[in-house]
Amino acid sequence: MTLTTDTDAGALRDVLADQLAAAGYGPEWVRAVRAVPRHLFVPVFHDQDPAGGWRTVHAGDPGYLDAVYQDRALTTQVTDGVPTSSSSEPALMLAMLDALDVEAGNRVLEYGTGTGWNAALLAHRLGDANVTTVDVDPELTAGAARHLARAGYRPTVHSGDGAAGSPDHAPFDRFIATCGLQSVPWPWVEQAAGSAVMIVPIGWGLARIDVRKGEAHGRFLPQDAYFMARRTHAFGPRFGALEGAVPNRTGVGLDDLMDRLQFPLSLALPGYRWCTWPGDGKATGSVGIWTPDGSTVTATADGTVRQTGPRRLWDVVEDLDQDFRSAPDRTDFGLTLTSSRQRAWWRHPDGPGWDLPATVVAG
């Protein structure tokens, strides 16, 4: 049976809220999920078909409402075959909102408006006047504003580069980003109230950052999280050509490599992408890694490595392979941020670490 009525949506929303409550998420945010109709924010989404294409699912289609009220991310925008916006997994959003630790009267800046659903949760909890949400895509912000108004919420919705913050509405007590970043935009620190909290996706993790007196320090949360990268004008790095690359040898095994090093690699090689190709049976035959500067490497199961570009990526992999013989605990990683340097570190601020690239604000 196809579910289409508001009564059906309310029943499914209650089921989702009950699941989130049973998982231990904060009761205030669970109440917000129960109150805010997600289907009004996702009238259309896209599912990937087995051939790698995209199938558009509209409100009223069979299975539409069931999918909207599952605990899953929904792709809501595809550009040239690449997903460019989504409605995030509800459990992940509640984990981030719980970590944000809001209090009554807090003013919040959200970077990455998307469908507007998360802004509605914030507005339900804190009031419209205390929520500002920014997205670079005017088409998205226009749609989100319509969704919000239809659901009865009217926070400030702004089109622009969220890395610049929103100086006209500062200062903010809380900052939350729902797009992947390589570092924390320094204008946020400048627009923070006397003390503030930020929840920011950095690499393949989530960082909770405390801002005090113009400096910021943070630790990573335990969640495994990956968000679509911050959008400016490009969709990301491309796999580079390896013709002419001189082969080298490695003793690093491939089978569990990316599961084990995925997170520390995202700090050591900001913005990297990777893929694997199958070998015999269930074994990994080869791994490819590439970064925004055009550096590319492939490694095969027989130990052959070919790399090209300005940075020797496999050297970084081999160093990390020595430090992390098993997948590390994300909570062992932290951040120290100043206006001149942002550094991610492991176990201790003076321990092994990596400088993060500055976030360039679009002019």
N, C-alpha and C positions, 0 to 999 in steps of 0.2 A: 504494500500500500504506500502511495506517495503522501507524505505529510506536508501540508501547505498552510494550515491555519495558524493564527496567533496562539490558539490554545495548544496546538501541537508543539509550536516553538517553545512556549513556556514550559511545557512538560519536559522537553529535551534539555532545556537550559537548567532546569532543576536537577536533572540527572547528572549533567556535567558539573554543576556546583557541588553536588553531593560527593562526586568522585574527588574533586579538588579538596573538599573539606576532609575527607577520609585520608587523603595524602598528607594532611597536616599543614596546609597553607592557612594564612591568617584569616580569621573570621570576617574582618572588615572587607578584605578583598574578595572573599568568597561571596559575601553579600552583594558586592558590586557586580560580580559575574552573574549572579542570580537576577539582578535588576536590569542589566544592560543587554538588549537584544542583539547578539552578534550577527544575526542574519541581516539586520538592517545595514550593517557595515560591509557585508560580503554578498551583494546581490548576484555576483558572478565570480567564479574562480576557475582555475585551469588545472586539469589533471594530466600528468604525462602518460602517454599510451605506451604499450610494449615496444613499439617501433622507435620511440624517442621523440615523437611529435607531441602536440598538445591538444587536448580535448577540452572545450569550453563547457562548463556546467552552469546553467542558469537557474534562478529561483523558479521553483515549480517543476524542474526536471526530476525524474526518479532518483532518489538517493541524495538530493541536494541538501535538504534540511538535516538529515542524519549526519552528513559529512560536516556541515557547519558547526554542529554541536558535539563533534568528537574532539578529543584532546590532540589536535594535529594542526600543523601549519598549513595554510592554504595559499597557493600562489595566486596573486590577484592581478599581476601585470607581467606580460612577456613581451620583450622588445627584440626583434630579429632572432627569435628562438631562444633568447636568454631571459630567465626570470629576473625581474628588476624590482618587484615589490611583492609583499606577502602580508597576510595576517598571521602573526606568530602563534606558535603553540601556546594555548592558554596556561598550561602548567609552568612553562618557562617564563611567561610574562608575570605570573604571580610570584615566582621565585625572585624575580628582579624587583617587583614592587614590595615584597616583604623586606628584601635587603635594603630598599630605599629608606625604610624606617621613617615614614612621614608622620608629622604631627599636625593637628588642627591649625589652620592658618598658614601652613607652609606654601611658598610659591615655587612652582615646578616648571622647569624648561624640559620639554621632550624634543629630542632630535630624531626625526624619522617618523613623520605623521602616518604614512601608509594609509590604511583604511579609516583611521580615526578611532578604532575600537579601544585602543589603550588610552588615548586621550579622554575617552568617555569614562573609562574606569577611574581615571584620576579625577575628572570633574565630578563624578558621582561621590567620591570620597571627600574632596577638598573644596568643591565649588568651582563654577566656571571662571570666576575672576582670578583664581589662583593658578590657572593652568595655561601655559603658552606652548604650542606645538609648532614645529618648523620642519618643512621638507623642501628639497630643491626643485621638485617637479610641480609646476603650477596645476597640471591636470590632476595630480594626486590630491593636492591640498583643496582644490575646488570640490572634488568628489567627497573628500573627508568632511568638509564643512557641510555639505548637503546631508551626508549620513548623520552627522552629529545633530544637526537641527531636526532632522526627522525623528531622532531618538530623544529629543528634548534637551540637548546640551549645547552650550555656546561658549566654549573656551576660545581664547585667541588662537587663530590659525593663520600662519604666516608662510609665504613662499620665499625661499632664499636659502643660502648656504648655512645650515645649522651650526657649522663650525664657528661662525661669527657670533653665535649666541643670539640674543635679542636685547640689545642695550636699551631700547625704549621701554622694556618691561622689567629690566633688572632693578634691584638685585634678586637672585633666586636662592632659595634654601636647599633645593634639590634639583639634580640634573639626571636625566635618564636617556640613554641612546638605544635605539632599536635598529641600528645599522652598524656594520663592522667598521672599526677604526684601527689605525696603526699606532695612535697616540692620543692623548687628551688635548683637545683644542684649548690653547692657553686663554683665549677670551672668556671661556667659562670660568676659569679661576678668577679672572678680573671682575666678572659679573656675579661672583658668589657673595652671599651675605657674610656676616662675621664668621660664621662657621657653616659649612655646607657638606652634603653628601652627594656623591656621584656614583651611578651604576653604569658602567661603560663596557661594551664588548671590545676586547683587545685581542687580536689574533683569534685563536680557537678557545677563548675563555672569557669569563666575566670578572671584572674588577670592581671592588667597592672602594671608593677613594674618599678620604676625609680631607677637607680643605680648612686650613687654619692660617690666618695671617699671611696670605700670599704664597704659601707652600702647600703641597699636596702629597699625601702618603696613602698607599693602599695595599690591599691584599686581594688575591684572586679567590673567588668563590669555588666550591667544589664542582659546580655544574659543568658538564661538557656542552659548550654552546658555540654555534657558528651562525653569524648573521650575514646577509648580503652586504657586500662592501659599500662604504660611503660612495655616493654617486657624485661625480663632477661632470666630465664629458666622455670619458672612456669607460668601457666595460671591464677592463682589466688586462693583465699581461697575456701575451700570446706565446705559445710554445715555439722556441727558436729553432732555426735550422742547425743541424749538427754535422753537415757535410764538411769534411776536412778536419774534424776534431780528432786529435791524437788519442787513441785508447790508452787507458791506464788500468791498473788492477786494484781491487779492494777485497778485504776479507769480511766486510759487513754483510750479514745475511739479510735477505729481503722479506721473508715471510711475515714477520710481525713488525717490520721497520716503521711503517707509517702509523700503525696503532700506537706504538711505543713513543715515537718522537713527534707526533703531529702537533702537540701543544708547544713544546719547547722550540720546535722549528718555526712556529708562527711568531715567536719573539725574536729569534735569531735572524730570520729571513722574512721581515714584514711584507705582507701581500703576496706570499708565495702561493703557487698552485701546484697540484700534483695529480698524477694518475698512475694506474698500474695496468699491466697486460698479463694475461694468464700464461702460465707455463704448463708443464706436464701435470695432469691430475688436478689437485687443489692448490698446488704450489704457485707462488708468484713468479712469473717469468721475467718481468722487468718493471722498473719504476722510473717515472719521469718527474722532474721537478723544474719549475721555472719561476722567475721573479720579474717584477716590473722593469728592471733595468736591462732586460734582454738576456740575462744569464740563463742557461739551460743545461741540464744534465740528464743523462739516462744511465742506469745501472742494470745489468742483466744478472740472472741467477748464476751464470758461470764466472762472475767476478769482474766482468769487463765494464769499465766506466768511460763514458765520452761526455765531455763538457765543453761549453763555449760561452763567450760573453765576458763582461768585465769582472765577474766574481766567480771563484771556483766553489760552486755550491756543495760539491761532494766533500770538500775539506770540512765544511761546517757539519755535514751529516756525520762524518767520522768522529769529529770532536764530541758531538752530542751522544753518539753511540757509546762512547767510553764513559760518559757521566751518567747516562740513564739506561741501565741494563734492563729495567722494567719501566712501565709507564709511570711517570712521576705523579705525586699528589699535587693537584693544582694549588691547594692551600699553602704549599711550601714556597710559592712564588709571590713576590710583591713588587710595588712600584714606588719610586721616589721621583717627584716631579718638581722642577723649578722652571723659571722663565727661560733659562738657557740650556737646560738639559732634562731629558726624561729617560729614566733607566729602569728596566725590568731586572729583577734579581731573583736568585734561588737561595732559599734558606736564611740569608742574612743580607742586609743592605750593602755590606762590604764584600759579599761573596761573589761567586760567578754571576755574570750578568751581561746584558746587551743594551746598547743605546737604541732608543726608539726614534724614528724619523719625525721631525716636526710636522704637525698638521698644517698644511698651507690653506689659508682661507681664500676662497674664490673672490676676486675683485668685481 
